[in-house]
Structure formats: structure tokens, C-alpha cells
Amino acid sequence: MSQQQRPVIGISSGDLNGIGTELIIKAFSDHRLLELCTPIIFASNKLINFYRKSIPEINFNYQSTKDFSRIAHKQVNIYNCWEEEIAIVPGQLTDIGGSYAVKSLVTAVEALRDKKIQGLVTAPIHKKNTQSASFNFTGHTPYLKHAFNASDVLMLMVSENFRVGLVTEHVPVRDIAKYITREAILSKLNILRDSLVKDFGIDKPRIAVLGLNPHAGDEGLIGKEEEEIIKPAIKDAKHNMLVFGPYSADAFFARNYQSRFDAVLAMYHDQGLIPFKSLAPGEGVNYTAGLPMVRTSPDHGTAFDIAGKNKADSSSFLASIYTCLDIIHQRQEYEENRKNPLKKMGSVVLANAEDEKIEEN
């Protein structure tokens, strides 16, 4: 792959006292990744060197810069977001650990907005120590929505062909129902459908929608949301996409129904993430669908309990890098197909023919 084809991707450091920096060092110590991308880590030399000492068996080399025009395409690049000495205390929740995580993230997102990088992989932050007057967000997803001035975005968990999106994210359980509206479901479904087409190369995606209540409401016996909100939203969505449900969440995953669909839309965080993390342990990726640029992250948190102990597993972080690269390439292919109507028309005809075969059988 030539340097022109190799995407430049940014990596934010996450909480300085969590496992983020260890994951970054472990992932990019495999030099084969440099054949696939040019990484820019938004951190500081001192942070990288601190954690490098705790992983003595790994050979990790880098060059540092503060100039995007001087990026080395065959090396790991450290973009120094700060120079000062700061306290790094692995495993501790500190204000410094959170404020410098935000500094790394904000600098990386600016580079993403300015197209200095083509994709962003974010290491985990902690919601408690990142809150401030200038960063009043419950996580990466709402911040990215704000940073790109997006009307809506979708948290989409991805593991190969298993994908779970969420209507609500970090909302207290007692408040979930008031956020389940017809408009919210339709907005998330539209983002999900568009992402499956453009980011994952699925021409006619099949989407399952879960109910909010136990047994998907039992036709109104256990809550009214399915009858009054979710079913009408699905009916509206059927005009321009293949969408089915609402399904009872417990039976849906217990019967492996997720394998029949290209994605599942869950109503709230734990409804979607508990089965996802149970069925795709250690290999899940959190993707923010609906942005003009590509952002992924591992599906786990800061893991303070093992930080600095050389125990962190980089599998999900590596999967985040690969997914980021796959989506960048898929978007490029989608744009190429749009420039060639005949090629695109052919794929739609084939998709329609496949659907007819399924219906006949």
C-alpha cells in the first residue's frame, strides 16, 4: 500500500491513569500496523515513556512532532499536546488524569475536523473526572455530536457482522421512557440504515428493533410504548428501509435472532450492551455513526484496577483500529460507486434478485 493510500489516523490517550496508554503501546508495537495506517498519538512523550517502562518486553519506537506536515509515514508519531510535568498515578481517579484526557481528545478532534487525520480511535475516559464548565458531556458520543454540529448521531457497537445501536445512551433507567419517542427512533433508524449502506457496504440492510418493556409490552398489557410509539415508528420507517419488530429483547438474543439481521436497534444502554458484550467478549468496537468522519473506540472502560500492571488486553483496541480503517476504505468505495452509476445499479439489481429468491423459498 502506498503512502497516499495509507490512512492517517489519530489516537487519543484516554484517562492518563487508566489502561489507554498501555493499549496504545501494545497495539502499535506490532509494526505490521504501519503497513495499514500512519498513526498519530495525541499525548506527550513523557506519558508514553512512563508506561513504556512498565512493559519492558515490548519494543516501541516513535518520533515526536507538533507539525502535521512533518508526519513520518513509516513510524508511530506522537503529537505533543502538552510539555509540562504532570502526576501520573496508574489506577487512581484524579482531576489531572481527566483534564489531560480531555486535552488529548479535543486536540485530536480538532485535527479530525480540519482533515489532518482521516479517522480517530479514542482510548477510554472516565465520565466523573472529565466534567467541567468547558466539557459538560457524558462521554465521547455527545461530545462528538457537539463538535461536528451533527443533528443526531448513533452509538453503534460492532463485532464483525453483529451490530447493536442504541436509541438512548447514558440515561438513568427511571428516565429512559421519556426519551423513547417516534422521532428519536426514526432518527436513529435513518442513521443506522445509512451507516450500514455507506460504512459497511450492505446495499439493503435488514434491521431489527427491540421493544422497551418486558415481552415487548405484551400488546399493551405491560406498558404502552410499543403500541403507541415503537410500532408506529417502525411502520413509518418501512417506507424506505427493511425494518422489523418490535421484538422481546430476552427472547431475541436467546434464540440467536441477531444472526438474521444486519443490525439491531435497542432502546437503552444495558438492553443492547449486556447481550453485545456477552456474545462478543473482548472484541467489540464502539462506533459513532452519523458523523462526517470516522471515530471508533474499544467497548470497555478505563480499567483502573489493572492500570500500570501490564495486564491490559489490546484485542478490543486493535479491533477498533481495524474497524476504523475498514470504514474509511468502505466510504471511499461507496463514493467511487456513486461516481459509476452502472456499477451501483448492478449491485441494487443483484440485491433485489436475492430478496426475490428468499421470498420464493
C-alpha positions as CSV (number, residue, x, y, z in Angstrom):
1,M,0.0,0.0,0.0
2,S,1.4,3.4,-1.0
3,Q,1.8,6.3,1.5
4,Q,-1.0,8.1,-0.4
5,Q,-3.4,5.2,0.2
6,R,-2.4,4.6,3.8
7,P,-4.9,6.5,6.1
8,V,-3.6,8.8,8.8
9,I,-5.5,8.0,12.0
10,G,-5.4,9.8,15.3
11,I,-5.3,8.1,18.7
12,S,-6.4,9.9,21.8
13,S,-4.8,8.9,25.1
14,G,-7.8,8.5,27.3
15,D,-7.5,8.8,31.1
16,L,-3.8,9.1,31.9
17,N,-4.2,6.8,34.9
18,G,-6.2,4.1,33.0
19,I,-5.1,1.4,30.6
20,G,-5.3,3.6,27.4
21,T,-1.6,4.3,27.0
22,E,-0.7,0.7,27.7
23,L,-3.2,-0.4,25.0
24,I,-1.7,2.1,22.5
25,I,1.9,0.9,23.1
26,K,0.9,-2.8,22.9
27,A,-1.1,-2.3,19.7
28,F,1.4,-0.2,17.8
29,S,4.4,-2.3,18.9
30,D,3.3,-4.6,16.1
31,H,5.0,-2.8,13.1
32,R,2.7,-4.6,10.6
33,L,0.1,-2.0,11.5
34,L,2.3,0.7,9.9
35,E,1.7,-1.0,6.6
36,L,-2.0,-0.3,7.0
37,C,-2.0,3.2,8.5
38,T,0.0,6.1,9.8
39,P,-0.8,6.6,13.5
40,I,-0.6,10.0,15.3
41,I,-1.0,9.6,19.1
42,F,-2.2,12.8,20.8
43,A,-0.4,12.7,24.1
44,S,3.1,13.6,25.3
45,N,6.5,11.9,25.1
46,K,6.6,11.8,28.9
47,L,3.3,9.9,29.2
48,I,4.4,7.4,26.6
49,N,7.8,6.9,28.2
50,F,6.2,6.5,31.7
51,Y,4.1,3.5,30.5
52,R,6.7,2.1,28.2
53,K,8.9,1.4,31.3
54,S,6.1,-0.9,32.7
55,I,6.1,-3.0,29.5
56,P,9.8,-3.8,29.2
57,E,9.4,-6.8,26.9
58,I,7.9,-4.6,24.1
59,N,9.9,-2.7,21.6
60,F,8.0,0.5,21.0
61,N,9.6,3.3,18.9
62,Y,8.2,6.7,17.9
63,Q,9.0,10.1,16.5
64,S,7.5,13.2,18.1
65,T,6.2,16.3,16.3
66,K,4.0,19.4,16.6
67,D,3.7,19.8,12.9
68,F,1.3,17.8,10.8
69,S,3.4,18.5,7.7
70,R,6.3,16.6,9.3
71,I,4.5,13.3,10.0
72,A,6.6,10.2,9.4
73,H,4.6,7.7,7.4
74,K,6.6,4.6,8.4
75,Q,6.7,5.3,12.1
76,V,4.4,5.9,15.1
77,N,4.0,9.7,15.6
78,I,3.5,11.4,19.0
79,Y,1.8,14.8,18.7
80,N,2.7,16.5,21.9
81,C,-0.4,18.1,23.3
82,W,1.5,19.3,26.4
83,E,5.1,19.6,27.6
84,E,4.7,20.2,31.3
85,E,5.4,17.6,34.0
86,I,2.1,16.1,35.4
87,A,1.4,13.5,38.0
88,I,0.7,10.1,36.5
89,V,-0.8,7.7,39.1
90,P,-1.9,4.4,37.5
91,G,-5.2,3.2,38.9
92,Q,-6.2,6.5,40.5
93,L,-9.2,8.7,39.6
94,T,-7.6,12.2,39.6
95,D,-8.6,15.6,38.2
96,I,-5.3,15.7,36.3
97,G,-6.0,12.3,34.6
98,G,-9.3,13.6,33.4
99,S,-8.3,17.1,32.3
100,Y,-5.4,15.9,30.2
101,A,-7.6,13.2,28.7
102,V,-9.9,16.0,27.5
103,K,-6.9,18.0,26.2
104,S,-5.8,15.0,24.1
105,L,-9.4,14.4,22.9
106,V,-10.1,18.0,22.0
107,T,-6.8,18.3,20.1
108,A,-7.4,15.1,18.2
109,V,-11.0,16.1,17.3
110,E,-9.7,19.5,16.0
111,A,-7.3,17.6,13.8
112,L,-10.2,15.3,12.6
113,R,-12.4,18.4,11.8
114,D,-9.5,20.0,10.0
115,K,-8.9,16.8,8.0
116,K,-5.3,16.5,9.2
117,I,-6.3,12.9,10.1
118,Q,-8.9,10.7,8.4
119,G,-10.1,8.7,11.4
120,L,-9.9,8.7,15.2
121,V,-9.6,5.9,17.7
122,T,-10.3,7.1,21.3
123,A,-8.9,5.4,24.4
124,P,-11.3,5.2,27.4
125,I,-12.1,8.2,29.5
126,H,-13.9,8.3,32.9
127,K,-17.1,10.4,33.0
128,K,-16.6,11.6,36.6
129,N,-13.2,13.4,36.2
130,T,-13.7,14.8,32.7
131,Q,-16.7,17.0,33.6
132,S,-16.1,20.8,33.7
133,A,-17.6,24.0,32.5
134,S,-15.9,23.7,29.2
135,F,-16.5,19.9,28.8
136,N,-20.0,19.2,30.0
137,F,-20.6,15.9,28.2
138,T,-21.4,12.3,29.5
139,G,-19.0,10.7,27.1
140,H,-17.3,10.7,23.7
141,T,-20.6,10.3,21.7
142,P,-22.4,13.5,22.8
143,Y,-19.1,15.5,22.6
144,L,-18.5,14.4,19.0
145,K,-22.1,15.2,18.2
146,H,-21.5,18.7,19.5
147,A,-18.0,19.1,17.9
148,F,-19.3,18.3,14.5
149,N,-22.6,20.1,14.9
150,A,-24.5,17.0,14.0
151,S,-28.3,16.9,14.3
152,D,-28.0,13.4,15.7
153,V,-25.6,10.5,16.0
154,L,-25.8,6.8,16.9
155,M,-23.8,4.8,19.3
156,L,-23.2,1.6,17.3
157,M,-21.5,-1.4,18.9
158,V,-19.8,-3.6,16.2
159,S,-18.2,-7.0,16.2
160,E,-17.8,-8.5,12.7
161,N,-21.5,-8.9,11.4
162,F,-23.0,-8.3,14.8
163,R,-24.1,-4.7,15.3
164,V,-26.2,-3.1,18.0
165,G,-27.3,0.6,18.0
166,L,-28.9,2.5,20.9
167,V,-31.8,4.9,20.9
168,T,-30.7,6.3,24.4
169,E,-27.2,6.1,25.8
170,H,-26.1,7.3,29.3
171,V,-29.6,8.0,30.7
172,P,-30.8,7.0,34.2
173,V,-33.1,4.0,34.0
174,R,-36.0,5.9,35.6
175,D,-35.8,8.5,32.7
176,I,-35.5,6.2,29.7
177,A,-39.2,6.0,28.7
178,K,-39.5,9.8,28.2
179,Y,-36.7,9.7,25.6
180,I,-38.3,6.9,23.6
181,T,-40.2,9.0,21.0
182,R,-41.3,8.2,17.5
183,E,-39.0,11.0,16.2
184,A,-36.0,9.6,18.2
185,I,-36.5,6.1,16.9
186,L,-36.9,7.2,13.3
187,S,-33.8,9.4,13.5
188,K,-31.7,6.5,14.9
189,L,-33.1,4.1,12.3
190,N,-32.2,6.5,9.4
191,I,-28.6,6.9,10.7
192,L,-28.3,3.2,11.2
193,R,-29.6,2.4,7.7
194,D,-27.3,5.0,6.1
195,S,-24.3,3.7,8.0
196,L,-24.9,0.1,7.1
197,V,-25.0,1.1,3.4
198,K,-22.1,3.6,3.4
199,D,-19.9,2.4,6.2
200,F,-20.4,-1.4,6.0
201,G,-21.2,-1.9,2.3
202,I,-24.7,-3.5,2.8
203,D,-27.0,-2.4,0.0
204,K,-30.3,-3.5,1.5
205,P,-29.7,-3.9,5.3
206,R,-32.2,-5.7,7.5
207,I,-32.7,-4.0,10.9
208,A,-34.4,-5.4,14.0
209,V,-36.0,-3.2,16.6
210,L,-36.3,-4.2,20.2
211,G,-39.3,-3.3,22.4
212,L,-38.9,-1.2,25.6
213,N,-40.9,-3.3,28.0
214,P,-40.7,-7.0,29.0
215,H,-42.2,-9.2,26.3
216,A,-42.3,-6.1,24.1
217,G,-45.3,-4.9,26.0
218,D,-47.5,-7.9,25.5
219,E,-49.8,-6.0,23.2
220,G,-50.2,-3.2,25.8
221,L,-50.5,-5.3,28.9
222,I,-47.0,-4.3,30.1
223,G,-46.6,-0.7,29.1
224,K,-48.0,1.2,26.1
225,E,-44.8,2.4,24.4
226,E,-44.7,-0.5,21.9
227,E,-48.3,0.1,20.7
228,E,-48.2,3.9,20.8
229,I,-44.6,4.8,19.8
230,I,-42.4,2.0,18.6
231,K,-44.8,0.2,16.2
232,P,-45.9,3.4,14.5
233,A,-42.2,4.4,14.2
234,I,-41.4,1.0,12.6
235,K,-44.4,1.4,10.2
236,D,-43.1,4.9,9.1
237,A,-39.6,3.5,8.6
238,K,-40.8,0.7,6.4
239,H,-41.4,3.2,3.6
240,N,-37.7,3.4,2.9
241,M,-35.9,0.5,4.7
242,L,-36.2,-3.1,5.8
243,V,-37.1,-2.9,9.5
244,F,-38.8,-5.4,11.7
245,G,-40.1,-5.7,15.3
246,P,-40.5,-4.8,18.0
247,Y,-39.0,-7.9,19.5
248,S,-38.9,-9.0,23.1
249,A,-35.2,-8.4,24.0
250,D,-34.7,-11.5,26.1
251,A,-36.2,-14.0,23.5
252,F,-34.5,-12.2,20.6
253,F,-30.9,-12.9,21.8
254,A,-31.7,-16.2,23.4
255,R,-32.9,-17.5,20.0
256,N,-30.0,-16.0,18.2
257,Y,-32.2,-13.8,16.1
258,Q,-29.5,-11.2,15.8
259,S,-27.8,-13.5,13.2
260,R,-30.8,-12.9,10.9
261,F,-30.3,-9.2,10.7
262,D,-27.5,-6.8,9.7
263,A,-28.1,-4.7,12.9
264,V,-30.3,-4.4,16.0
265,L,-31.7,-1.2,17.4
266,A,-32.0,-1.4,21.2
267,M,-34.0,1.1,23.3
268,Y,-31.4,1.7,26.0
269,H,-27.9,1.1,27.1
270,D,-28.0,-2.1,29.1
271,Q,-30.6,-3.7,26.8
272,G,-28.2,-3.5,24.0
273,L,-24.8,-3.7,25.6
274,I,-25.3,-6.6,28.0
275,P,-26.0,-9.1,25.2
276,F,-23.5,-7.5,22.9
277,K,-20.6,-7.8,25.4
278,S,-21.7,-11.3,26.4
279,L,-21.8,-12.5,22.8
280,A,-18.7,-10.6,21.6
281,P,-16.4,-10.7,24.6
282,G,-13.1,-8.8,24.2
283,E,-13.6,-7.9,20.5
284,G,-16.3,-5.3,20.4
285,V,-15.9,-1.8,19.0
286,N,-17.9,1.4,19.8
287,Y,-18.5,3.3,16.5
288,T,-20.1,6.8,16.3
289,A,-22.4,6.5,13.3
290,G,-23.8,9.7,11.7
291,L,-20.6,11.8,11.7
292,P,-18.9,13.1,8.5
293,M,-15.6,11.5,9.8
294,V,-14.8,8.1,11.3
295,R,-14.4,7.5,15.1
296,T,-14.1,4.2,16.9
297,S,-13.1,3.1,20.4
298,P,-12.8,-0.2,22.4
299,D,-16.0,-1.3,24.1
300,H,-14.5,-1.2,27.6
301,G,-13.6,1.4,30.2
302,T,-10.5,2.7,31.9
303,A,-10.0,-0.5,34.0
304,F,-8.2,1.3,36.8
305,D,-7.9,-2.0,38.7
306,I,-5.3,-3.3,36.3
307,A,-3.8,0.0,35.1
308,G,0.0,0.1,35.0
309,K,0.3,-3.6,35.7
310,N,1.0,-4.8,32.2
311,K,-2.3,-6.9,32.3
312,A,-4.4,-5.0,29.7
313,D,-5.6,-7.0,26.7
314,S,-5.4,-4.9,23.5
315,S,-7.8,-7.1,21.4
316,S,-10.7,-4.6,21.5
317,F,-8.4,-1.7,20.9
318,L,-6.9,-3.5,17.9
319,A,-10.4,-4.3,16.6
320,S,-11.1,-0.5,16.9
321,I,-8.2,0.3,14.7
322,Y,-9.1,-2.3,12.1
323,T,-12.8,-1.2,12.1
324,C,-11.7,2.5,11.7
325,L,-9.6,1.6,8.7
326,D,-12.3,-0.7,7.2
327,I,-14.9,2.1,7.4
328,I,-12.5,4.7,5.9
329,H,-11.9,2.3,2.9
330,Q,-15.6,1.4,2.7
331,R,-16.6,5.1,2.5
332,Q,-14.1,5.6,-0.3
333,E,-15.5,2.6,-2.2
334,Y,-19.1,3.9,-1.7
335,E,-18.1,7.3,-3.2
336,E,-16.4,5.6,-6.1
337,N,-19.5,3.5,-6.7
338,R,-21.6,6.7,-6.7
339,K,-19.4,8.1,-9.5
340,N,-20.2,5.0,-11.6
341,P,-24.0,4.7,-11.8
342,L,-23.9,1.5,-13.9
343,K,-21.8,-0.3,-11.3
344,K,-24.1,0.9,-8.5
345,M,-27.2,-0.1,-10.4
346,G,-25.9,-3.6,-10.9
347,S,-25.5,-4.1,-7.2
348,V,-29.0,-3.0,-6.5
349,V,-30.4,-5.3,-9.2
350,L,-28.5,-8.2,-7.6
351,A,-29.8,-7.3,-4.1
352,N,-33.4,-7.2,-5.4
353,A,-32.9,-10.6,-7.1
354,E,-31.6,-12.1,-3.9
355,D,-34.6,-10.8,-1.9
356,E,-37.0,-12.4,-4.5
357,K,-35.2,-15.7,-4.1
358,I,-35.6,-15.6,-0.3
359,E,-39.3,-14.8,-0.6
360,E,-39.9,-17.6,-3.1
361,N,-38.2,-20.1,-0.7
